[in-house]
Amino acid sequence: PVFRKNGTVTAGNSSGINDGAAGLLITSRELAESLPAKPIARILGTATAGVHPSYMGLGPVPATRKLLSRLGIGMDEFGVVELNEAFAAQVLACMEEMPEFDPARMNPNGGAVALGHPIGCSGARIAVTLLHEMKRTKTRFGLATMCIGVGQGIATAFELI
């Protein structure tokens, strides 16, 4: 159980379980070029990693480090970062573990505590939020990262087209 009597993780600093919907079309370049709709971005790469299940919220840290290493770039390349926040404490812990997460570029329109956490839609929701913020601000690179149950994490880098 996350919520303990006299604990610091409360309903007030946790994301609500909300209804939500987001749509993405991920396809090959060839197919994208044949469609009337124009793509917003391309996926540069993705990485997954895990930590001990006791530290379930920290999965984005090793996943992001693995992705950065794979791409040969640093966090400073990303103008916008969407880090899904099941709990406010989880984001703070990730930022403590990885100081390269710049709070000025993270979740600029609010995270899941503010917007809600649509179960089964979180990855699509943060990707759509990220892509539209990248488009709005003309930001070249963006990062979407999230923790997944029992200590897993995923990170995906996008480039605006």
N, C-alpha and C positions, 0 to 999 in steps of 0.2 A: 504493500500500500504506500502510495506517495504521500498522502495527507496524514500526518501524525498529529496526535493531540499536542498542542503547544509547539507545533512545527513551524517552519518559516515558508514552506511551499503551501500556498492557500489558493482558494478559488479566485482571489483577486490578482494573483500574479501567475496564473496558469491560463493557458488558452482554453476558450470555450469549445465545446464540441458543436459545430455548426453544420448546417446544410451548405453545400457549395458546389459549384461547377466551374470547370475550366476546360478549354479545348485546345489541343495542339495537333498539328499534323507534322510528323517527322518522316522524312522521305529522302530518297537519294537526290543528288543534285540534278541528275538527268530528268527525273520525273518532275521535280520542282520547276525546272525550266520549261517544261511542256504545259504547265498549268496556267490558267489566267491569273490566279492570285500570286503575288510576289512574296517570297520569303522575307521574314524580318531579320533572321540571324542564322548562323550555322553553328553546329556543335563542334567545338575544338577538341574536346576530350572529356572523359568521365573516369572517375576512380571510386572504388569502394574500399572500405577498411573497417576494422572492428576493434573494440576495446572490451575489457572484461564487462560482463553484463551489469555488474554493480555500478559501473560508470556510464550507463546507457546514453546519457546526453552528450558525451564527449566524442562520439563517433565522427562528427564532421571534421574534427581536428586532424586525425591521421588520414582521412580520405582527402582532405584539401591538400595536405602536405604531399601525399602521393601524387595527386594530380599536378601540382606545381612542379614537382620533380620530373614527372613524365613530359610535361610541356616545356620545361626549361625556362619558366618565367616566375616572377615574384608577385606577391599580393598587390604590390603597388601598381601593377598593370590593370587591375580591375577597378573601374569607376563606380560600379554598383555591386553590392553583395546582398543576396537574400539568404539569410540563415534561418531556417524554420525554427520557431521557438515553441516547443511544447510547454515550456515553463520559462519565466524570465531568468531564473537562476541558471538554467541550462545554457542560455546564451552568454551570460556573464562568466560561467565556468569555461566555455570555449574561448572567450576573449582573454581570459587569464592564461589559459594554456597556450594560446597562439596570439601574442600581442600584435601580430601583423594584421589581424582583423581590425580594421579602422572603423570605430563607431560612427564616424561622419559619413561613411559610405554604406553602412549596413542598414537594411530594412528601412529605406528612406520614407516609405509610405506606411510604416507600421508593420509589425510582424503578426504572428498568429495570436498573440495575447490581445492585440487591438482588432484584428480582422476576423479571427476565428480559425478553427482547425478542422476543416472538413475531412473526416476520416476517409481514406481511399482516394483523396483528391489533392493531398498536400503537395506532392511533387509537381503536379500540373499547375496548381495554384501559384506556387512560388516561381515557377518558370514563366508563366504568363505575366505575373506581376513584374518580374525582373525584365523580361523582354520589352514590355511597354515603357518601363522607366528608362531603359537603355535608349529606346527610340525617342522618347520625350526629351531626354537630355543629350542626345547624340553621343552617347558613351560607346566607345568601341568594344570594350570587353566587360563581361559580367560573369558573376559566379553565383550559382545556386547550390546550396548545400543543406543537408538535413540529417538528423539522427533518425535511425530506423530501429525498431524494437530490438531488445536484448544486446545493445552495444554496437550495432552496425552504424555506419555512416556512408553517405554518398556525396560526391561533389561533381558538378558539371560546369564546364566553362563554355561560354557562348561568345561569338563575335557578331556584332551588328553588321548587316550587309548594306 
